[in-house]
């Protein structure tokens, strides 16, 4: 008796088509997974060869890169009382109140101080030192000076990044007050960089630098007065840019940071 297979033929074809599709899908998945693994391996290899820079350097401004502004004002005006700086006084608010009182007594206005600053130049070797740092690591200048004072000097230093405070000037040009950007802003900036997974190396000379030096991964005193160096013996001391560069490089190496 002859069997009619006409009804089975479509079913067989459907089964064969399904098997073929499953085979193709399995091959595609295998190739895709293999490609993903290869891509991941290439990414990890690239990360191993190109390590991201994780170091930032923070510098004080006065004494480290430029002369003391208030000492220059004292010399130009002949007012010896204005020679008092953060190297002598640890309370910045008390120091600024003292300075403004002397300015008022002698009718010294903002234009008188800016004129003095315009005549100043960066410390010998400061520009080359700063440019060398900036070519290797993010470099910030953290200062308790004021934006009105700093502007003329920043042009002479190649316009580096500066974080500082602001003066309140009345219509007559009198310095009436000052606005602190953030209390102990040097320390706070270093803390923020550390929270961003940076190592931080800092350098400064005065009492108002010591909290950022203490907070940083490494702190260095640069040309400090004897009283500051004696009170903070835990910090290495550098006396010129060659010594400061060597101290920064040594600290960077200790932190596992390298440069070209």
NORPEHU-V780918 format. One line per field, one symbol per residue. phi: phi as a letter, one per 30 degrees, with the letter a starting at -180 (. if undefined). burial: b if it has 9 or more other C-alpha atoms within 8 Angstrom, else e. A space follows every 10 residues. Layout:
# NORPEHU-V780918
phi: ???
burial: ???
This chain:
# NORPEHU-V780918
phi: .dcccddded dddddddddd dddddddddd dddddddddd dddddddddb dddbbbcbbd cdidbbdddd ddddddcicd ddddbddcbd cddddddddd dddddchccd dddddddedd beeeiddddd dddddcbebc ccbcdbeddd edddddcihd dbcacbcccd ddjdddabcd daehdddddd edddddicdb cbbabbedcd dddddddabb dchddedddd dbddcdcccb dddddddddd dddddicbbd
burial: eeeeeeeeee eeeeeeeeee eeeeeeeeee eeeeeeeeee eeeeeeeeee eeeebbbbbb bbbbbbbeeb bbbbbeeeee ebbbbbbebe ebeebeeebb ebbbeeebbb eebbebbeee ebbeebbebe eebbeebbbb bbbebbbebb ebbbebbeee eeebbbbbbe eebbbbebee eeeebbbbeb bebbeeebbb bbbbbbbebb bbbebbebbb bbbbbeebbe eeeebebbee bebbbebbee bbbeeebeee
